[in-house]
Amino acid sequence: MTLKILVAALFSAILIWFYSSGLEQLLTPPSNLSSVKSAPTQNTETSPTVWSETEIQRQEQHAIQLINQLRQSLNLPPFAPNPILSNTARQHALYSVQNDQQSHQQQPGLANFSGETPKQRAFSSGYHSPVREVIAYNKPSADLLIGDLMSAIYHRLTLLNFTHTQIGLGIADDQHGKVKTALVAQTGNADLNQLCQSPQAAKLGRYYYQDLCQSGIRVSQKAYQMALNVPAMAAPKLIHWPANHAEVAPVFYEEEPDPLPNCNVSGYPVHVQINPIYKGRIQFINNSFKLYQLSDSGKRAVTAEAILTNLTDPNDRYPHLQNSKPEWIALFPKHRLHWNQTYQAEMDWQEGGQRHHLHWQFHTPKQPGLVIIPSTSPKSVSVSISPGQTRTLYFAPAGCQGEPQASIKTRTPRGLQLKTHFVDGETLQVQLVSANHGERFSVYYQPTDTWVHFQVNQR
């Protein structure tokens, strides 16, 4: 079994201003609402069988429900499903698996081509205003596909967007090539989409966006901002992920562009996000964002590889245009978090001269029969197991660098039955289905050149 690094994608927004002669003062719209920010990558495991059309529809519905559950856990308004965006998303998912392509861009002439960019594809399907798009690949369920997107900060920011109100989602699956499964989601703003279908009379001295709408209709700056503010007014001042008492994976792999260029396996990022209505009114207090692992003996500080904001994001392509004020802050743990642990995040922020303290807790999942194998362990490890039991082998990396692929080999006596399953690239579940007392079998984990020798005991 081999796990391979694959990619998904995210978009961010930017506002570019310029002046033109005439009654209106023209503004270039936030065109990169449909441009690529790009791609989380992480170890994946695919479904063993091709999904039926009925199963695909079930997974699509579940994915939207899951996204809205995540949003509502933070008191964000849920996205309303939009059939036009869903059609656009399905077309690109089909394009991705049929052509074995991992990209937001499409190439004319390839099967199922529907537009070169997300914006062009949405416009050609009948949506009238810009969209954002995220993609995840090669996971055996909607839960895991959405989990991949939520582990990557740039993609997470899109799914937890304050100003979009609609979503369309499509899944395609063929279990062939490097793109076996693709989940594509597009989000948009319903009021802005309606504005793009309603011409506005030009008025002297007003600012307008041009080239925003599919129809070429110009939208006033005031109307545009109101369309974005309406959903934001129904949301809290601040949100954070993970949510309070949420259960999340312990690991983050990579994005492209990469927020952690010196790491390819690290801890699940934690972030705080400001409602854009409060942008400029709320400030993050320097050096106050901390993460702790909790235990009966107290709390232990988690080392951060980086703490980034939109002001310090090395991958922000337009830092001089919109990022003069804080919008989000993210803490990236240097090492993987541990299984079956509770963590507490803490941060101070300021509004109107008053300082406030924010803290919350979240958890990582339990793993059955957990065996932690540090990188400093001998290359031969002994583990006991009973028929019907599952042991989880966690090969803890020494730092934030790991192998891009993980594979195993097994040695078993005749008649012994076992199942293996990669939870992630460093975590392997071994289930002993049947065996005789006293039998032995071995599992070889390639990335660390480690043999794990199992001794079968009776319960």
C-alpha positions as CSV (number, residue, x, y, z in Angstrom):
1,M,0.0,0.0,0.0
2,T,1.5,3.3,-1.0
3,L,0.3,6.8,0.1
4,K,1.0,9.6,-2.3
5,I,1.0,13.4,-1.9
6,L,-1.9,15.0,-3.9
7,V,-3.2,18.5,-4.2
8,A,-6.3,20.7,-3.8
9,A,-6.8,24.4,-4.0
10,L,-8.1,27.8,-2.6
11,F,-8.7,31.3,-3.7
12,S,-8.4,34.7,-2.0
13,A,-9.8,38.2,-2.8
14,I,-8.1,41.4,-3.7
15,L,-9.3,44.9,-4.6
16,I,-7.5,47.0,-7.3
17,W,-8.5,50.6,-7.8
18,F,-8.0,52.9,-10.8
19,Y,-9.7,56.0,-12.3
20,S,-11.1,56.6,-15.7
21,S,-12.7,59.6,-17.4
22,G,-16.5,59.9,-17.7
23,L,-19.4,60.2,-15.4
24,E,-18.3,57.2,-13.3
25,Q,-15.1,56.6,-11.6
26,L,-14.3,53.0,-12.6
27,L,-12.8,50.3,-10.4
28,T,-11.3,47.1,-11.4
29,P,-13.2,44.4,-9.5
30,P,-11.6,41.9,-7.2
31,S,-10.7,39.7,-10.1
32,N,-8.7,37.1,-8.1
33,L,-11.9,35.9,-6.4
34,S,-11.6,33.4,-9.2
35,S,-7.8,33.1,-9.4
36,V,-5.7,30.3,-7.9
37,K,-4.2,30.6,-4.5
38,S,-3.5,26.9,-4.7
39,A,-3.2,23.7,-3.2
40,P,-3.0,21.5,0.0
41,T,-1.1,18.3,-0.4
42,Q,-1.1,15.4,2.0
43,N,-0.9,11.6,2.2
44,T,-4.1,10.0,0.9
45,E,-5.8,6.7,0.6
46,T,-8.5,6.2,-2.1
47,S,-11.7,4.2,-2.2
48,P,-11.3,0.6,-3.3
49,T,-14.3,0.7,-5.6
50,V,-15.8,3.3,-8.0
51,W,-18.7,5.2,-6.5
52,S,-22.1,4.8,-8.2
53,E,-24.0,7.9,-9.3
54,T,-26.3,7.4,-6.3
55,E,-23.3,7.2,-3.9
56,I,-21.8,10.3,-5.5
57,Q,-25.0,12.3,-4.9
58,R,-25.1,11.1,-1.3
59,Q,-21.5,12.1,-0.8
60,E,-22.1,15.5,-2.4
61,Q,-25.1,16.2,-0.1
62,H,-23.2,15.0,2.9
63,A,-20.2,17.3,2.0
64,I,-22.4,20.4,1.9
65,Q,-24.1,19.4,5.2
66,L,-20.7,18.9,6.8
67,I,-19.4,22.3,5.6
68,N,-22.5,24.0,7.0
69,Q,-22.1,22.1,10.2
70,L,-18.6,23.4,10.5
71,R,-19.7,26.9,9.8
72,Q,-22.7,26.7,12.2
73,S,-20.4,25.4,15.0
74,L,-18.7,28.9,14.7
75,N,-22.0,30.7,14.4
76,L,-21.4,31.5,10.7
77,P,-24.5,31.5,8.5
78,P,-24.8,28.3,6.4
79,F,-24.2,28.3,2.7
80,A,-27.3,27.9,0.5
81,P,-26.9,25.3,-2.2
82,N,-26.9,26.8,-5.7
83,P,-27.6,24.4,-8.7
84,I,-25.6,26.5,-11.1
85,L,-22.5,26.4,-9.0
86,S,-23.1,22.7,-8.4
87,N,-23.2,22.1,-12.1
88,T,-20.0,24.1,-12.6
89,A,-18.2,22.2,-9.8
90,R,-19.3,18.8,-11.2
91,Q,-18.1,19.7,-14.6
92,H,-14.6,20.5,-13.3
93,A,-14.6,17.4,-11.1
94,L,-15.3,15.3,-14.2
95,Y,-12.7,17.1,-16.1
96,S,-10.1,16.4,-13.4
97,V,-10.7,12.7,-13.2
98,Q,-11.2,12.1,-16.9
99,N,-8.0,13.9,-17.9
100,D,-6.0,13.1,-14.8
101,Q,-5.4,16.8,-14.1
102,Q,-4.8,18.4,-10.7
103,S,-5.4,22.1,-11.4
104,H,-7.9,24.9,-11.3
105,Q,-7.1,25.7,-14.9
106,Q,-8.6,23.7,-17.8
107,Q,-7.0,23.2,-21.2
108,P,-9.2,23.7,-24.3
109,G,-9.6,20.5,-26.3
110,L,-9.5,18.1,-23.4
111,A,-12.6,16.0,-22.5
112,N,-15.3,17.9,-20.5
113,F,-13.7,21.3,-21.0
114,S,-16.0,24.0,-19.6
115,G,-13.8,27.1,-19.3
116,E,-10.1,27.8,-18.5
117,T,-10.7,29.5,-15.1
118,P,-13.2,29.0,-12.2
119,K,-14.7,32.4,-13.1
120,Q,-15.1,31.5,-16.8
121,R,-16.6,28.2,-15.9
122,A,-19.1,29.7,-13.5
123,F,-20.0,32.4,-16.1
124,S,-20.5,29.9,-18.8
125,S,-22.9,27.9,-16.6
126,G,-25.0,31.0,-15.9
127,Y,-23.6,32.4,-12.7
128,H,-23.1,36.2,-13.0
129,S,-20.6,37.2,-10.3
130,P,-17.1,36.0,-9.2
131,V,-16.6,32.8,-7.3
132,R,-14.1,31.1,-5.1
133,E,-13.1,27.5,-5.6
134,V,-11.5,24.7,-3.6
135,I,-10.6,21.2,-4.6
136,A,-9.6,18.0,-2.8
137,Y,-8.4,14.8,-4.3
138,N,-8.3,11.0,-3.6
139,K,-10.0,10.4,-0.4
140,P,-12.6,7.6,0.2
141,S,-15.3,9.8,1.8
142,A,-16.6,13.3,1.8
143,D,-15.6,13.6,5.5
144,L,-12.0,13.0,4.6
145,L,-12.0,15.2,1.6
146,I,-13.5,18.1,3.6
147,G,-11.0,17.3,6.4
148,D,-8.1,17.8,4.0
149,L,-9.4,21.2,3.0
150,M,-9.9,22.3,6.6
151,S,-6.3,21.2,7.5
152,A,-4.9,23.7,5.0
153,I,-5.1,27.4,6.1
154,Y,-5.7,29.0,2.7
155,H,-8.5,26.6,1.9
156,R,-10.0,26.8,5.3
157,L,-10.3,30.6,5.0
158,T,-12.5,30.1,1.9
159,L,-14.9,27.5,3.5
160,L,-15.2,29.8,6.6
161,N,-15.7,33.0,4.5
162,F,-17.8,35.7,6.1
163,T,-19.1,37.3,2.9
164,H,-20.2,34.4,0.6
165,T,-23.7,32.9,0.9
166,Q,-24.0,30.2,-1.7
167,I,-22.2,27.0,-2.5
168,G,-22.1,24.4,-5.3
169,L,-20.3,21.1,-4.9
170,G,-19.5,18.3,-7.2
171,I,-17.7,15.0,-6.9
172,A,-16.3,12.7,-9.7
173,D,-14.8,9.3,-9.2
174,D,-13.2,6.7,-11.5
175,Q,-10.4,5.1,-9.5
176,H,-8.0,5.4,-12.4
177,G,-4.7,7.3,-12.8
178,K,-3.4,9.8,-10.3
179,V,-6.7,11.6,-9.9
180,K,-9.1,8.9,-8.8
181,T,-11.5,11.1,-6.9
182,A,-12.1,14.9,-7.1
183,L,-14.3,17.1,-4.9
184,V,-14.8,20.6,-6.2
185,A,-16.7,23.4,-4.4
186,Q,-17.5,26.9,-5.6
187,T,-18.9,29.7,-3.4
188,G,-20.5,33.0,-4.3
189,N,-22.6,35.8,-3.0
190,A,-26.3,35.7,-3.8
191,D,-26.9,39.5,-3.5
192,L,-23.9,40.3,-5.7
193,N,-25.0,37.7,-8.2
194,Q,-28.4,39.5,-8.4
195,L,-26.7,42.9,-8.7
196,C,-24.9,41.6,-11.7
197,Q,-28.2,41.0,-13.4
198,S,-29.7,44.5,-12.6
199,P,-28.2,47.5,-14.5
200,Q,-27.6,50.6,-12.3
201,A,-28.0,54.2,-13.5
202,A,-24.6,56.0,-13.4
203,K,-24.4,58.8,-10.9
204,L,-21.8,61.6,-10.8
205,G,-18.9,61.1,-8.3
206,R,-19.6,57.4,-7.5
207,Y,-17.2,54.6,-7.7
208,Y,-18.1,51.6,-9.8
209,Y,-16.6,48.2,-10.5
210,Q,-16.1,47.3,-14.1
211,D,-15.5,43.8,-15.5
212,L,-17.0,42.3,-12.3
213,C,-20.1,40.8,-13.8
214,Q,-20.5,38.2,-16.5
215,S,-22.9,40.6,-18.3
216,G,-20.5,43.6,-18.1
217,I,-22.9,45.4,-15.8
218,R,-21.2,47.9,-13.6
219,V,-21.8,47.7,-9.8
220,S,-21.4,50.6,-7.5
221,Q,-18.9,50.4,-4.7
222,K,-21.6,51.0,-2.2
223,A,-23.9,48.3,-3.5
224,Y,-21.0,45.9,-3.8
225,Q,-19.9,46.5,-0.2
226,M,-23.5,46.1,1.1
227,A,-23.8,42.8,-0.7
228,L,-20.7,41.6,1.2
229,N,-21.7,43.1,4.5
230,V,-25.2,41.6,4.8
231,P,-24.0,38.0,5.5
232,A,-21.1,39.3,7.7
233,M,-23.5,41.2,9.9
234,A,-25.1,37.9,10.9
235,A,-21.7,36.5,12.0
236,P,-19.5,37.0,15.1
237,K,-16.7,39.5,15.4
238,L,-14.2,36.7,15.6
239,I,-14.1,33.1,14.7
240,H,-11.5,30.5,15.4
241,W,-10.7,27.0,14.1
242,P,-10.7,24.4,15.5
243,A,-14.0,25.3,17.1
244,N,-14.3,24.9,20.9
245,H,-14.3,21.2,21.8
246,A,-13.9,20.2,18.1
247,E,-12.1,17.0,17.2
248,V,-9.5,17.4,14.5
249,A,-6.6,15.5,12.9
250,P,-3.2,16.0,14.5
251,V,-1.3,16.7,11.3
252,F,-0.9,19.2,8.5
253,Y,1.2,18.2,5.4
254,E,1.6,20.9,2.7
255,E,0.0,23.5,0.6
256,E,1.1,25.2,-2.6
257,P,2.1,27.9,-2.1
258,D,3.5,26.6,1.1
259,P,3.1,28.5,4.4
260,L,5.8,26.3,5.9
261,P,8.5,25.8,3.2
262,N,10.9,24.1,5.6
263,C,8.3,21.4,6.7
264,N,6.3,18.8,5.0
265,V,4.7,17.2,8.1
266,S,3.7,19.4,11.0
267,G,0.9,20.0,13.5
268,Y,-2.6,21.0,12.6
269,P,-2.8,24.8,12.2
270,V,-4.9,26.9,14.6
271,H,-6.3,30.2,13.4
272,V,-8.4,33.2,14.4
273,Q,-10.3,35.3,11.8
274,I,-11.7,38.8,12.0
275,N,-15.2,39.6,10.6
276,P,-14.4,42.1,7.8
277,I,-17.0,44.5,9.2
278,Y,-14.6,44.9,12.2
279,K,-11.4,45.1,10.1
280,G,-9.3,47.9,11.4
281,R,-11.3,48.0,14.7
282,I,-9.9,44.7,16.1
283,Q,-6.2,44.2,16.6
284,F,-4.3,41.1,17.5
285,I,-1.9,41.6,20.5
286,N,1.7,40.8,19.5
287,N,3.2,37.6,20.9
288,S,0.0,36.6,22.7
289,F,-1.1,33.6,20.5
290,K,-0.1,30.4,22.3
291,L,-1.0,26.7,22.1
292,Y,-0.7,24.2,25.0
293,Q,-1.1,20.5,25.4
294,L,-3.2,19.8,28.5
295,S,-2.7,16.9,30.9
296,D,-3.4,16.0,34.5
297,S,0.0,17.5,35.5
298,G,-0.8,20.9,33.8
299,K,-0.1,22.4,30.4
300,R,2.9,22.2,28.1
301,A,3.6,24.8,25.5
302,V,3.5,23.6,21.9
303,T,6.4,24.9,19.8
304,A,5.3,26.9,16.8
305,E,7.1,26.6,13.5
306,A,5.5,29.9,12.4
307,I,2.8,32.4,13.4
308,L,1.5,34.1,10.3
309,T,-1.0,36.9,9.7
310,N,-2.3,38.3,6.4
311,L,0.3,41.1,7.0
312,T,3.2,38.6,7.2
313,D,2.0,35.9,4.9
314,P,4.9,35.2,2.6
315,N,2.6,33.9,-0.1
316,D,0.4,37.0,-0.3
317,R,0.8,38.2,-3.9
318,Y,-0.7,41.7,-3.3
319,P,0.5,42.8,0.2
320,H,0.4,46.5,-0.6
321,L,-3.3,46.6,-1.7
322,Q,-5.6,45.2,1.0
323,N,-3.4,44.0,3.8
324,S,-2.8,47.2,5.8
325,K,-5.0,45.8,8.6
326,P,-5.1,42.5,10.3
327,E,-7.7,39.9,9.0
328,W,-6.5,36.6,10.3
329,I,-3.7,35.0,12.4
330,A,-2.6,31.3,12.2
331,L,-0.3,29.3,14.5
332,F,1.5,26.4,12.8
333,P,2.9,23.8,15.3
334,K,6.4,22.7,14.4
335,H,5.6,19.0,15.2
336,R,2.6,16.8,14.7
337,L,0.1,17.0,17.5
338,H,-0.4,13.8,19.5
339,W,-3.3,11.4,19.2
340,N,-5.9,11.3,22.0
341,Q,-4.9,14.7,23.5
342,T,-6.6,17.9,24.5
343,Y,-5.1,21.2,23.4
344,Q,-5.8,24.8,24.5
345,A,-5.3,27.9,22.3
346,E,-5.0,31.3,23.9
347,M,-4.8,34.8,22.4
348,D,-5.3,38.4,23.3
349,W,-7.0,41.0,21.1
350,Q,-7.9,44.6,21.4
351,E,-11.0,46.7,20.3
352,G,-11.6,50.3,21.2
353,G,-8.6,50.4,23.5
354,Q,-9.9,47.5,25.6
355,R,-8.0,44.3,25.8
356,H,-9.8,40.9,25.6
357,H,-8.6,37.3,26.2
358,L,-9.7,34.4,24.0
359,H,-9.1,30.8,24.9
360,W,-10.7,27.5,23.9
361,Q,-9.9,23.8,23.8
362,F,-10.0,21.1,21.1
363,H,-9.1,17.4,20.8
364,T,-7.4,14.9,18.6
365,P,-9.0,11.5,18.0
366,K,-8.4,8.4,20.0
367,Q,-6.7,5.5,18.2
368,P,-7.3,1.9,19.2
369,G,-4.4,0.1,20.8
370,L,-2.0,3.0,20.2
371,V,1.7,2.2,20.0
372,I,4.0,5.2,19.7
373,I,7.3,4.4,17.9
374,P,9.6,7.4,18.2
375,S,12.2,8.1,15.5
376,T,14.9,7.2,18.0
377,S,13.5,3.6,18.5
378,P,15.4,0.6,17.4
379,K,14.7,-0.6,13.8
380,S,13.1,-3.7,15.3
381,V,10.1,-3.3,17.6
382,S,8.0,-6.0,19.4
383,V,4.2,-5.6,19.9
384,S,1.6,-8.0,21.3
385,I,-1.8,-8.4,19.6
386,S,-4.9,-10.6,20.1
387,P,-7.3,-12.0,17.4
388,G,-10.0,-9.3,16.7
389,Q,-7.8,-6.6,18.1
390,T,-6.6,-3.5,16.3
391,R,-3.2,-1.9,17.1
392,T,-2.4,1.6,15.8
393,L,1.3,2.1,15.0
394,Y,2.3,5.8,15.2
395,F,5.8,6.4,13.8
396,A,6.4,9.8,15.4
397,P,8.7,11.9,13.2
398,A,11.7,13.6,14.8
399,G,11.0,17.0,13.3
400,C,8.8,18.5,10.6
401,Q,10.4,16.7,7.7
402,G,9.0,13.3,6.6
403,E,8.9,11.0,3.6
404,P,6.5,12.1,0.8
405,Q,5.4,8.5,0.4
406,A,4.7,5.8,2.9
407,S,4.5,2.0,2.1
408,I,4.5,-1.2,4.1
409,K,5.3,-4.9,3.6
410,T,3.9,-7.8,5.7
411,R,5.2,-11.2,6.5
412,T,2.5,-13.6,7.7
413,P,2.2,-17.4,8.3
414,R,-0.3,-19.3,6.2
415,G,-3.8,-19.0,7.5
416,L,-3.3,-15.8,9.5
417,Q,-5.6,-13.0,8.4
418,L,-5.0,-9.3,9.0
419,K,-6.1,-6.0,7.6
420,T,-4.0,-2.8,7.4
421,H,-5.1,0.8,7.0
422,F,-3.2,4.0,6.8
423,V,-4.8,6.7,8.9
424,D,-2.2,9.1,7.6
425,G,1.4,8.9,6.4
426,E,2.8,8.2,9.9
427,T,-0.1,6.2,11.4
428,L,-0.9,2.6,10.5
429,Q,-3.7,0.5,11.8
430,V,-3.2,-3.3,11.9
431,Q,-6.3,-5.4,12.6
432,L,-5.7,-9.1,13.4
433,V,-8.8,-10.9,11.9
434,S,-7.8,-14.5,12.9
435,A,-4.7,-16.3,14.1
436,N,-3.6,-19.0,16.4
437,H,-2.1,-18.4,19.8
438,G,1.6,-18.0,19.7
439,E,1.8,-17.2,16.0
440,R,4.0,-14.3,14.8
441,F,3.9,-11.9,11.9
442,S,5.7,-8.8,10.9
443,V,5.0,-5.4,9.3
444,Y,7.8,-3.4,7.7
445,Y,7.3,0.4,7.6
446,Q,9.4,1.8,4.7
447,P,9.9,5.5,5.6
448,T,11.8,4.7,8.8
449,D,13.1,1.3,7.8
450,T,11.4,-0.2,10.8
451,W,10.2,-3.8,11.4
452,V,7.3,-4.3,13.9
453,H,7.1,-7.9,15.0
454,F,3.8,-9.0,16.4
455,Q,3.2,-11.8,18.9
456,V,-0.3,-13.3,18.9
457,N,-1.8,-13.7,22.4
458,Q,-5.2,-14.9,23.4
459,R,-7.6,-12.4,25.0
